[in-house]
Amino acid sequence: AQKVTQAQTEISVVEKEDVTLDCVYETRDTTYYLFWYKQPPSGELVFLIRRNSFDEQNEISGRYSWNFQKSTSSFNFTITASQVVDSAVYFCALSVPDSNYQLIWGAGTKLIIKP
Amino acid sequence: DTGVSQNPRHKITKRGQNVTFRCDPISEHNRLYWYRQTLGQGPEFLTYFQNEAQLEKSRLLSDRFSAERPKGSFSTLEIQRTEQGDSAMYLCASSDGQGAINEQFFGPGTRLTVL
């Protein structure tokens, strides 16, 4: 069975601080895909990144960066120099071919950026 | 706007009534997913269509729930004899080809409140 754990229910930081959101996944499949989505207060889920199990390269996109470590089954997300607009709920998700690629979601981390 | 659309955005109904939601995916996307999200939780998979074929249904989808995707375009999700436990946000997502490789694009959701 697949599972995604986001242990941090809520994180609150002051603007311009760096913040890391943790994601730990479980799967027996050797081929799988990991995602991060952002859900702002408006409610619509916004895709941030996709990573497949064969690509452990870290990725940086502007102030966002992702650290994928298969050895610890983790796919952590860091926001550098946080801004108030980053306030949202962030979800980590997993999909595998045998499950028709349905997304299996973590419970989400609510990120609050204080001005 | 060529994103995923859902109607209605909000639905308030009395227990025991039937409700129907509609999802219009991105036009060239052949995969369509329905998820349910309750407050403070990540989305939960309900069902999946490839074109007009419903290929997978979650155990969460009781016999009061039915989904269709005639002609492989828009989809409807019907809940019969609604219960208070059905109150949630119902999300629709679509993807192109292999959903694990291409991200799922989400609609704004339909928020259902059962009184």
HADDOCK unambig.tbl for C-alpha pairs under 7 A between the chains (distance, minus, plus):
assign (segid A and resid 33 and name CA) (segid B and resid 100 and name CA) 6.34 0.50 0.50
assign (segid A and resid 43 and name CA) (segid B and resid 108 and name CA) 6.51 0.50 0.50
assign (segid A and resid 44 and name CA) (segid B and resid 106 and name CA) 6.84 0.50 0.50
assign (segid A and resid 44 and name CA) (segid B and resid 107 and name CA) 6.49 0.50 0.50
assign (segid A and resid 44 and name CA) (segid B and resid 108 and name CA) 4.73 0.50 0.50
assign (segid A and resid 45 and name CA) (segid B and resid 106 and name CA) 5.93 0.50 0.50
assign (segid A and resid 95 and name CA) (segid B and resid 100 and name CA) 6.35 0.50 0.50
assign (segid A and resid 101 and name CA) (segid B and resid 99 and name CA) 5.76 0.50 0.50
assign (segid A and resid 101 and name CA) (segid B and resid 100 and name CA) 5.23 0.50 0.50
assign (segid A and resid 102 and name CA) (segid B and resid 45 and name CA) 6.80 0.50 0.50
assign (segid A and resid 105 and name CA) (segid B and resid 42 and name CA) 5.54 0.50 0.50
assign (segid A and resid 105 and name CA) (segid B and resid 43 and name CA) 6.32 0.50 0.50
assign (segid A and resid 106 and name CA) (segid B and resid 42 and name CA) 5.75 0.50 0.50
assign (segid A and resid 107 and name CA) (segid B and resid 41 and name CA) 4.79 0.50 0.50
assign (segid A and resid 107 and name CA) (segid B and resid 42 and name CA) 4.50 0.50 0.50
assign (segid A and resid 108 and name CA) (segid B and resid 41 and name CA) 6.71 0.50 0.50
assign (segid A and resid 108 and name CA) (segid B and resid 42 and name CA) 5.99 0.50 0.50
